[in-house]
Amino acid sequence: MKKAYINTLLLLAFAGTSHAALVTGLDGIADSSTMVSVANWTAESGSIRSYTNVGGSTGMIHTNNSGAVFTAQYESIDLLLANTEYTMETRVGHWSSTDGSGATFTIDIGYVDGGTWTSLGQKSLQAPGTGEISPTANGVTDTLTFTTGDTVTGNVAVRVARTNTEGRWAGFDYVTLDAAAVPEPSSATLLGLGGLALILRRRK
């Protein structure tokens, strides 16, 4: 009986396992994520550059104008995966102590196939009105989650954009993206049966 009990525990462990993995290049450390360099990003509209404020925090802003709009895209070498939950996190704020109220942004999770971008999910957000963004103060951190289906294609990609001209020197601090496999229905069923087996054993 002890052997059957151990086997049941092993089945439960495997059935419930789902690990998140950071997408290549968007790992919170590489230049493409921390914005120390934006060389791996493509400006789809406007222009972009890195900027370091007086506190040492580095981010992405428009090249030429404090209130200009822009859209930047990062295409990973990783292929989009089926039945996977993608979670994108980013931080927005102002790279000047000047009041930046009114600046709005969008973030997108999508993919690129044959050079064509397709958005899977989008979210709008707004930066706070005053104070320079830094790792520990000011700014806003937000997340966007999207789960793929059975059929997917192309390379996973993300976009960040500033969408209006309000505010001063507003932009992004970092972007991260991780992927976690969604358990298949058969795994969920196995998990349920394993739990039932444990309950029945305890009643004996």
ABEGO torsion letter per residue (X at the ends): XAAAAAAAAAAAAAAABBBBBBBBGBAGABAAAAGABAAABBBABEBBBBBBBAAGBBBBBBAABAABBBBBBBBBABBBBBGBBBBBBBBBBBABABBABGBBBBBBBBBBBGGBBBBABBBBBBBBABEBBBAABEEBBBBBBBBBBABBBEBBBBBBBBABABEBGBBBABBBBBBBBBBBAAAAAAAAAAAAAAAAAAAX
